[in-house]
Structure formats: C-alpha cells, structure tokens
Amino acid sequence: MSPGQLDRPPAMVPRSAWPPLHGTLGFLLVAVAWPASWLQIDPLGEYAFFPIWLGYILMVDALVLRRKGTSLFTGSRWTFWGMFLASIPLWWTFEGINHFTRNWHYLGAEQYSPLKYALVASWQFSIVLPAVFETAEMVGSLGWVKRLQHGPVLPAPPRTPAVTVALGLLSVAALVIWPHYAFFATWLCLFLVLDPINHRWGRPSLLAQVRRGDWRTVAAFALGALVCGWFWEMWNYWAFPKWEYTIPFVQFTHLFEMPLPGYLGYLPFGLETYAAYHFMVGVGERAL
C-alpha cells in the first residue's frame, strides 16, 4: 500500500510490545540532541537538526503503530528509508525556487566550504518527507479526519487536470519573473503540476480523491505539515546554524523566526510533499 493512503486496517498492538524499541530510540535522540542544539554544545549542537528530527519521526511512528497497529517504519523499511533519499532532491528544488524569491537565508552557512555545505544541507534536508508523512499518518488516525471520507464532492470537468498543470507552470514562471509578488506560489506550484500527472499515471492523486468526496488525505497532509512547521520553527529558534525569513508584506507578529501569516504556507506545502513523493515513485516505476 502506498504511504499516505491512511486506510490501513486496524490491529491490536500487544502491551508487551509498547513502547517499541524504535520509539524509545527516538525519544532518546530528541532528549540528547535538542538541549545540545539550543545550548549550542558542539560538535553535536551544530549537527543536531537531523538527530532531533529522526527522533521525532521514530516517536511519531511509534504513536501511529500504537493507534493503528501498523506504521510506515514497520510496514516497509525500504519505503521508510527511501523517503529520506527522496527528500533531498525535493528540498533542493525549493532551494532553487528560493534563489529567486529570497524568502529565507541561513545564518552560519558561511562557515562551510561549498562541498561541505552541499553534503550537510542534503543530510538535513532528508527528513522532510518522512516527517510530514509520519505526522499525516498520525493526524489521519483521528476520528474526525476519518469521517471526511464522505465529504463534499468537488466538481471537476474533464479539462481540470490540464488547466491545473497550466496554472502550475504559470506559477513557476511568475516566481522567476515577479518573485517579490508571486512568492506564495512556492508552496503550491509543485502540487498543481505534479498531482494531475500522478492521476494520469494511476498514482495516488489528491485531485482524484476530492472528486470522489474523500478529503481525508488532504486534511491529514495539510495539518500534518502545519504541525511539522511548528516544530521546525520552534527547534530552529535557538539553534545555530539556523534560518531566518524575509517574506514580503508579512514581516510582523512573528512566532519564532516565522511571521505568523507565513504558517499558512505549510498547509499547501503538505499537499506538495504528497504529490512530489508519488511523482518520484512513479518516475522510478516507469524507468524500470
């Protein structure tokens, strides 16, 4: 079953198996790396981002296992660790977009050589997909999200996928030509382009799901990314190296480094992670 489908059959987890070993390991990783990051106890503090997030991912997976009887980590180790690899090109894509928008920049990056920066950054970027997918699995286990399976049907004429792709490509062009005004399209353009392609290839597609009235995955990934966003910004705030924002029109009322309105970008970003992951899997399948 594809990750993020959110409809795994329930099963009982024996009490003797709780907490599972990987959940305990995750807790220990966060307990050690979080203080090292905020207190800037090097060398661990400098590289604490990955172990903190690996710990978070393992802990959330353990909670999903408790609630659902199965999880991404226990279901397929190859899929689980493959998400870390898939995250690297995904976030470098956003870094490429940020080359035009300049919405965020990194403090402390100047201390690295270009090669070391590329290696360390890729290592840190690798947690994006597993973090969002695990959190979406957790959100998707909530009762009110499950009830969204029978939500309002979104009418979509036959030309909708083509129009959606066209809007996505126009958004990419706008980001290059008018980055100061079109910066918000960063968190929507990939979804607009990739989700219709997934649908065409027979891959999981959010557009196809909402046309059936099934809003579970949309809600789970939008809110899952928002939860991850809160932790991203919170753990970043007293860390070093770290990132800061320069977002046009909304540089007020900050929650950590992020302007409060900026958190809205995490909602469509969750949809982009879903579409991008399934697109990359689809490319891999078609290449074999």
TILO-387671 format. One record per residue (C-alpha): residue in one letter; x negated, y, z negated; residue number from 1. Coordinates in nm, 4 decimals, decimal comma. Example, Ala and Ser with C-alpha at 12.3 -4.5 7.8 and 13.67 -1.06 7.14 Angstrom:
<node "A"; <-1,2300; -0,4500; -0,7800>; 1> <node "S"; <-1,3670; -0,1060; -0,7140>; 2> 
This chain:
<node "M"; <0,0000; 0,0000; 0,0000>; 1> <node "S"; <-0,1294; 0,3449; 0,0865>; 2> <node "P"; <-0,2348; 0,5677; -0,2032>; 3> <node "G"; <0,0183; 0,8296; -0,2955>; 4> <node "Q"; <0,3278; 0,6376; -0,1887>; 5> <node "L"; <0,4411; 0,6498; -0,5523>; 6> <node "D"; <0,6640; 0,3436; -0,5310>; 7> <node "R"; <0,4551; 0,0650; -0,6796>; 8> <node "P"; <0,6629; -0,1975; -0,8605>; 9> <node "P"; <0,6667; -0,1591; -1,2396>; 10> <node "A"; <0,4862; -0,4157; -1,4516>; 11> <node "M"; <0,4080; -0,4587; -1,8177>; 12> <node "V"; <0,0562; -0,3858; -1,9410>; 13> <node "P"; <-0,0386; -0,6138; -2,2322>; 14> <node "R"; <-0,1092; -0,4246; -2,5524>; 15> <node "S"; <-0,4364; -0,6146; -2,5834>; 16> <node "A"; <-0,5496; -0,4501; -2,2587>; 17> <node "W"; <-0,4930; -0,0965; -2,3917>; 18> <node "P"; <-0,6870; 0,1222; -2,3768>; 19> <node "P"; <-0,8557; -0,0273; -2,0698>; 20> <node "L"; <-1,2323; -0,0097; -2,0517>; 21> <node "H"; <-1,2395; 0,2462; -1,7704>; 22> <node "G"; <-1,0054; 0,4766; -1,9644>; 23> <node "T"; <-1,2326; 0,4611; -2,2683>; 24> <node "L"; <-1,5347; 0,5312; -2,0475>; 25> <node "G"; <-1,3530; 0,8314; -1,9008>; 26> <node "F"; <-1,2826; 0,9722; -2,2465>; 27> <node "L"; <-1,6497; 0,9352; -2,3441>; 28> <node "L"; <-1,7657; 1,1081; -2,0239>; 29> <node "V"; <-1,5429; 1,4091; -2,0900>; 30> <node "A"; <-1,6333; 1,4168; -2,4611>; 31> <node "V"; <-2,0047; 1,4406; -2,3768>; 32> <node "A"; <-2,0102; 1,6440; -2,0547>; 33> <node "W"; <-1,7517; 1,9104; -2,1499>; 34> <node "P"; <-1,9447; 2,0505; -2,4503>; 35> <node "A"; <-2,2719; 2,0247; -2,2552>; 36> <node "S"; <-2,1180; 2,2340; -1,9777>; 37> <node "W"; <-1,9695; 2,5098; -2,1947>; 38> <node "L"; <-2,2700; 2,5265; -2,4265>; 39> <node "Q"; <-2,4982; 2,5115; -2,1200>; 40> <node "I"; <-2,7087; 2,2324; -2,2651>; 41> <node "D"; <-2,9296; 2,1485; -1,9708>; 42> <node "P"; <-3,0022; 1,9373; -1,7812>; 43> <node "L"; <-2,6603; 1,7748; -1,8390>; 44> <node "G"; <-2,4793; 2,1084; -1,8603>; 45> <node "E"; <-2,5989; 2,2112; -1,5154>; 46> <node "Y"; <-2,4610; 1,8948; -1,3573>; 47> <node "A"; <-2,1639; 1,8365; -1,5888>; 48> <node "F"; <-1,8926; 1,9081; -1,3298>; 49> <node "F"; <-1,8998; 1,5587; -1,1803>; 50> <node "P"; <-1,9052; 1,3564; -1,5048>; 51> <node "I"; <-1,6265; 1,5713; -1,6523>; 52> <node "W"; <-1,4083; 1,5068; -1,3505>; 53> <node "L"; <-1,4996; 1,1414; -1,3223>; 54> <node "G"; <-1,3952; 1,1097; -1,6849>; 55> <node "Y"; <-1,0688; 1,2923; -1,6141>; 56> <node "I"; <-0,9976; 1,0682; -1,3152>; 57> <node "L"; <-1,0594; 0,7493; -1,5132>; 58> <node "M"; <-0,8475; 0,8683; -1,8066>; 59> <node "V"; <-0,5543; 0,9637; -1,5844>; 60> <node "D"; <-0,5835; 0,6334; -1,4012>; 61> <node "A"; <-0,5619; 0,4546; -1,7349>; 62> <node "L"; <-0,2459; 0,6503; -1,8205>; 63> <node "V"; <-0,0945; 0,5631; -1,4822>; 64> <node "L"; <-0,1790; 0,1974; -1,5461>; 65> <node "R"; <-0,0036; 0,2209; -1,8826>; 66> <node "R"; <0,3103; 0,3745; -1,7317>; 67> <node "K"; <0,3320; 0,1812; -1,4054>; 68> <node "G"; <0,1438; -0,1429; -1,4581>; 69> <node "T"; <-0,0884; -0,0707; -1,1656>; 70> <node "S"; <-0,3116; 0,2161; -1,0558>; 71> <node "L"; <-0,5462; 0,3341; -0,7844>; 72> <node "F"; <-0,8536; 0,2035; -0,9674>; 73> <node "T"; <-0,7090; -0,1378; -1,0494>; 74> <node "G"; <-0,5269; -0,1748; -0,7180>; 75> <node "S"; <-0,8196; -0,1356; -0,4771>; 76> <node "R"; <-1,1695; -0,0401; -0,5844>; 77> <node "W"; <-1,2728; 0,0182; -0,2219>; 78> <node "T"; <-0,9895; 0,2661; -0,1725>; 79> <node "F"; <-1,0583; 0,4358; -0,5049>; 80> <node "W"; <-1,4296; 0,4941; -0,4411>; 81> <node "G"; <-1,3649; 0,5701; -0,0743>; 82> <node "M"; <-1,1675; 0,8750; -0,1832>; 83> <node "F"; <-1,4843; 1,0200; -0,3343>; 84> <node "L"; <-1,6581; 0,9923; 0,0025>; 85> <node "A"; <-1,3595; 1,1316; 0,1915>; 86> <node "S"; <-1,3515; 1,4355; -0,0378>; 87> <node "I"; <-1,6920; 1,5541; 0,0764>; 88> <node "P"; <-1,6055; 1,6468; 0,4380>; 89> <node "L"; <-1,2651; 1,7738; 0,3231>; 90> <node "W"; <-1,4056; 2,0322; 0,0832>; 91> <node "W"; <-1,6868; 2,1302; 0,3194>; 92> <node "T"; <-1,4059; 2,2161; 0,5608>; 93> <node "F"; <-1,2683; 2,4593; 0,3025>; 94> <node "E"; <-1,6175; 2,5964; 0,2515>; 95> <node "G"; <-1,6273; 2,6600; 0,6262>; 96> <node "I"; <-1,2981; 2,8496; 0,6061>; 97> <node "N"; <-1,4323; 3,0457; 0,3096>; 98> <node "H"; <-1,7212; 3,1578; 0,5304>; 99> <node "F"; <-1,4621; 3,3864; 0,6928>; 100> <node "T"; <-1,2303; 3,4677; 0,4011>; 101> <node "R"; <-1,4959; 3,5072; 0,1274>; 102> <node "N"; <-1,2332; 3,4271; -0,1370>; 103> <node "W"; <-1,4793; 3,2573; -0,3725>; 104> <node "H"; <-1,8521; 3,2544; -0,4345>; 105> <node "Y"; <-2,0849; 3,0572; -0,6584>; 106> <node "L"; <-2,2962; 3,2008; -0,9374>; 107> <node "G"; <-2,6230; 3,0151; -0,9810>; 108> <node "A"; <-2,6322; 2,8758; -0,6278>; 109> <node "E"; <-2,9394; 3,0877; -0,5546>; 110> <node "Q"; <-3,1499; 2,8656; -0,7806>; 111> <node "Y"; <-3,1209; 2,5734; -0,5377>; 112> <node "S"; <-3,3037; 2,5092; -0,2129>; 113> <node "P"; <-3,0718; 2,4611; 0,0875>; 114> <node "L"; <-3,1200; 2,0834; 0,0779>; 115> <node "K"; <-3,0647; 2,0549; -0,2978>; 116> <node "Y"; <-2,7592; 2,2806; -0,2742>; 117> <node "A"; <-2,6097; 2,0631; 0,0011>; 118> <node "L"; <-2,6695; 1,7449; -0,1991>; 119> <node "V"; <-2,5470; 1,8781; -0,5345>; 120> <node "A"; <-2,2471; 2,0513; -0,3785>; 121> <node "S"; <-2,1459; 1,7360; -0,1886>; 122> <node "W"; <-2,1696; 1,5369; -0,5124>; 123> <node "Q"; <-1,9477; 1,7888; -0,6915>; 124> <node "F"; <-1,7002; 1,8120; -0,4019>; 125> <node "S"; <-1,6474; 1,4348; -0,4082>; 126> <node "I"; <-1,3984; 1,4453; -0,6960>; 127> <node "V"; <-1,1273; 1,6462; -0,5179>; 128> <node "L"; <-0,9178; 1,3719; -0,3591>; 129> <node "P"; <-0,9304; 1,1181; -0,6432>; 130> <node "A"; <-0,8460; 1,3906; -0,8974>; 131> <node "V"; <-0,5406; 1,5107; -0,7036>; 132> <node "F"; <-0,4215; 1,1620; -0,6095>; 133> <node "E"; <-0,4532; 1,0302; -0,9647>; 134> <node "T"; <-0,2678; 1,3304; -1,1066>; 135> <node "A"; <0,0001; 1,2978; -0,8384>; 136> <node "E"; <0,0431; 0,9333; -0,9360>; 137> <node "M"; <0,0941; 1,0434; -1,2959>; 138> <node "V"; <0,3425; 1,3151; -1,2025>; 139> <node "G"; <0,5197; 1,0726; -0,9711>; 140> <node "S"; <0,5822; 0,8349; -1,2619>; 141> <node "L"; <0,8062; 1,0932; -1,4329>; 142> <node "G"; <1,1763; 1,0168; -1,4238>; 143> <node "W"; <1,2894; 1,3473; -1,2757>; 144> <node "V"; <1,0418; 1,3114; -0,9889>; 145> <node "K"; <1,1655; 0,9611; -0,9118>; 146> <node "R"; <1,5175; 1,0994; -0,8777>; 147> <node "L"; <1,4003; 1,3209; -0,5914>; 148> <node "Q"; <1,4092; 1,0158; -0,3666>; 149> <node "H"; <1,7636; 1,1138; -0,2745>; 150> <node "G"; <1,7242; 1,4883; -0,2327>; 151> <node "P"; <1,8469; 1,7225; 0,0380>; 152> <node "V"; <1,7699; 1,6119; 0,3917>; 153> <node "L"; <1,5518; 1,8615; 0,5777>; 154> <node "P"; <1,6872; 1,9050; 0,9307>; 155> <node "A"; <1,4049; 1,8769; 1,1818>; 156> <node "P"; <1,4651; 1,8949; 1,5576>; 157> <node "P"; <1,2513; 1,6716; 1,7834>; 158> <node "R"; <1,0175; 1,9612; 1,8616>; 159> <node "T"; <0,9363; 2,0250; 1,4956>; 160> <node "P"; <0,6024; 1,8338; 1,4913>; 161> <node "A"; <0,4724; 2,0213; 1,7970>; 162> <node "V"; <0,5839; 2,3560; 1,6552>; 163> <node "T"; <0,4226; 2,2720; 1,3200>; 164> <node "V"; <0,0890; 2,1872; 1,4835>; 165> <node "A"; <0,1044; 2,5107; 1,6849>; 166> <node "L"; <0,1656; 2,7111; 1,3676>; 167> <node "G"; <-0,1273; 2,5388; 1,2019>; 168> <node "L"; <-0,3622; 2,6191; 1,4897>; 169> <node "L"; <-0,2427; 2,9806; 1,4928>; 170> <node "S"; <-0,3112; 2,9932; 1,1188>; 171> <node "V"; <-0,6684; 2,8760; 1,1762>; 172> <node "A"; <-0,7134; 3,1438; 1,4429>; 173> <node "A"; <-0,5712; 3,4081; 1,2086>; 174> <node "L"; <-0,8166; 3,3037; 0,9370>; 175> <node "V"; <-1,1032; 3,3710; 1,1756>; 176> <node "I"; <-0,9679; 3,6938; 1,3270>; 177> <node "W"; <-0,7909; 3,8539; 1,0279>; 178> <node "P"; <-0,9318; 3,6772; 0,7191>; 179> <node "H"; <-0,8509; 3,9686; 0,4880>; 180> <node "Y"; <-0,4786; 3,9321; 0,5587>; 181> <node "A"; <-0,4402; 3,5650; 0,6517>; 182> <node "F"; <-0,6461; 3,4162; 0,3653>; 183> <node "F"; <-0,3405; 3,2402; 0,2175>; 184> <node "A"; <-0,3256; 3,0184; 0,5281>; 185> <node "T"; <-0,6364; 2,8417; 0,3941>; 186> <node "W"; <-0,4069; 2,6327; 0,1758>; 187> <node "L"; <-0,1536; 2,5460; 0,4442>; 188> <node "C"; <-0,3209; 2,5262; 0,7862>; 189> <node "L"; <-0,4634; 2,1739; 0,7498>; 190> <node "F"; <-0,1285; 2,0365; 0,6400>; 191> <node "L"; <0,0515; 2,1976; 0,9336>; 192> <node "V"; <-0,1917; 2,0428; 1,1811>; 193> <node "L"; <-0,2566; 1,7019; 1,0263>; 194> <node "D"; <0,0788; 1,5905; 0,8847>; 195> <node "P"; <0,2527; 1,5776; 1,2270>; 196> <node "I"; <-0,0456; 1,3839; 1,3650>; 197> <node "N"; <-0,0107; 1,1354; 1,0795>; 198> <node "H"; <0,3567; 1,0966; 1,1679>; 199> <node "R"; <0,2698; 1,0363; 1,5329>; 200> <node "W"; <0,0140; 0,7710; 1,4346>; 201> <node "G"; <0,2529; 0,5930; 1,1993>; 202> <node "R"; <0,0595; 0,7096; 0,8930>; 203> <node "P"; <0,2357; 0,8381; 0,5779>; 204> <node "S"; <0,3806; 1,1808; 0,6553>; 205> <node "L"; <0,5481; 1,4287; 0,4232>; 206> <node "L"; <0,7496; 1,5726; 0,7114>; 207> <node "A"; <0,8914; 1,2280; 0,7832>; 208> <node "Q"; <0,9756; 1,1775; 0,4160>; 209> <node "V"; <1,1665; 1,5025; 0,3654>; 210> <node "R"; <1,3586; 1,4378; 0,6878>; 211> <node "R"; <1,4949; 1,1339; 0,5019>; 212> <node "G"; <1,5653; 1,3430; 0,1920>; 213> <node "D"; <1,2752; 1,1900; -0,0059>; 214> <node "W"; <1,0953; 1,4717; -0,1907>; 215> <node "R"; <0,9072; 1,2588; -0,4462>; 216> <node "T"; <0,5664; 1,2755; -0,2829>; 217> <node "V"; <0,5964; 1,6474; -0,2048>; 218> <node "A"; <0,6738; 1,7255; -0,5688>; 219> <node "A"; <0,4100; 1,4878; -0,7049>; 220> <node "F"; <0,1256; 1,6234; -0,4928>; 221> <node "A"; <0,2191; 1,9906; -0,5233>; 222> <node "L"; <0,2451; 1,9695; -0,9022>; 223> <node "G"; <-0,0462; 1,7280; -0,9278>; 224> <node "A"; <-0,2739; 1,9772; -0,7530>; 225> <node "L"; <-0,1453; 2,2569; -0,9779>; 226> <node "V"; <-0,2333; 2,0527; -1,2878>; 227> <node "C"; <-0,5782; 1,9836; -1,1427>; 228> <node "G"; <-0,6116; 2,3540; -1,0659>; 229> <node "W"; <-0,5569; 2,4448; -1,4285>; 230> <node "F"; <-0,8302; 2,2031; -1,5369>; 231> <node "W"; <-1,0625; 2,3161; -1,2559>; 232> <node "E"; <-1,0353; 2,6776; -1,3630>; 233> <node "M"; <-1,0489; 2,6035; -1,7345>; 234> <node "W"; <-1,3617; 2,3860; -1,7139>; 235> <node "N"; <-1,5258; 2,6354; -1,4793>; 236> <node "Y"; <-1,4735; 2,9406; -1,7021>; 237> <node "W"; <-1,7681; 2,8987; -1,9453>; 238> <node "A"; <-1,9788; 2,6781; -1,7190>; 239> <node "F"; <-2,2927; 2,7694; -1,5271>; 240> <node "P"; <-2,3327; 2,7359; -1,2321>; 241> <node "K"; <-1,9728; 2,8420; -1,1695>; 242> <node "W"; <-1,7487; 3,0117; -0,9158>; 243> <node "E"; <-1,5679; 3,3465; -0,9112>; 244> <node "Y"; <-1,2951; 3,4865; -0,6866>; 245> <node "T"; <-1,2473; 3,7935; -0,4689>; 246> <node "I"; <-0,8932; 3,7471; -0,3398>; 247> <node "P"; <-0,7319; 4,0461; -0,1629>; 248> <node "F"; <-0,4240; 4,2111; -0,3151>; 249> <node "V"; <-0,4032; 3,9872; -0,6259>; 250> <node "Q"; <-0,7092; 4,0769; -0,8338>; 251> <node "F"; <-0,5118; 4,1217; -1,1551>; 252> <node "T"; <-0,3814; 3,9184; -1,4516>; 253> <node "H"; <-0,6493; 3,6535; -1,4495>; 254> <node "L"; <-0,6092; 3,3126; -1,6105>; 255> <node "F"; <-0,9728; 3,2085; -1,6418>; 256> <node "E"; <-1,1507; 3,3267; -1,3235>; 257> <node "M"; <-0,8429; 3,2804; -1,1031>; 258> <node "P"; <-0,5907; 3,5653; -1,0591>; 259> <node "L"; <-0,2572; 3,4322; -1,1807>; 260> <node "P"; <-0,0846; 3,4553; -0,8373>; 261> <node "G"; <-0,3706; 3,2516; -0,6932>; 262> <node "Y"; <-0,2465; 2,9401; -0,8710>; 263> <node "L"; <0,0393; 2,9279; -0,6200>; 264> <node "G"; <-0,2178; 2,8195; -0,3631>; 265> <node "Y"; <-0,2626; 2,4900; -0,5450>; 266> <node "L"; <0,0921; 2,3832; -0,4534>; 267> <node "P"; <0,0392; 2,3624; -0,0748>; 268> <node "F"; <-0,3201; 2,2509; -0,1341>; 269> <node "G"; <-0,1806; 1,9310; -0,2854>; 270> <node "L"; <0,0083; 1,8666; 0,0380>; 271> <node "E"; <-0,3105; 1,9291; 0,2341>; 272> <node "T"; <-0,5003; 1,6675; 0,0336>; 273> <node "Y"; <-0,2313; 1,4099; 0,1101>; 274> <node "A"; <-0,2282; 1,4895; 0,4809>; 275> <node "A"; <-0,6073; 1,5105; 0,5104>; 276> <node "Y"; <-0,6667; 1,1789; 0,3355>; 277> <node "H"; <-0,4199; 0,9882; 0,5501>; 278> <node "F"; <-0,5542; 1,1571; 0,8623>; 279> <node "M"; <-0,9092; 1,0457; 0,7797>; 280> <node "V"; <-0,7894; 0,6898; 0,7128>; 281> <node "G"; <-0,6027; 0,6987; 1,0430>; 282> <node "V"; <-0,9144; 0,8126; 1,2283>; 283> <node "G"; <-1,1091; 0,5305; 1,0686>; 284> <node "E"; <-0,8483; 0,2728; 1,1646>; 285> <node "R"; <-0,8314; 0,3930; 1,5232>; 286> <node "A"; <-1,2105; 0,3890; 1,5511>; 287> <node "L"; <-1,2322; 0,0188; 1,4580>; 288> 
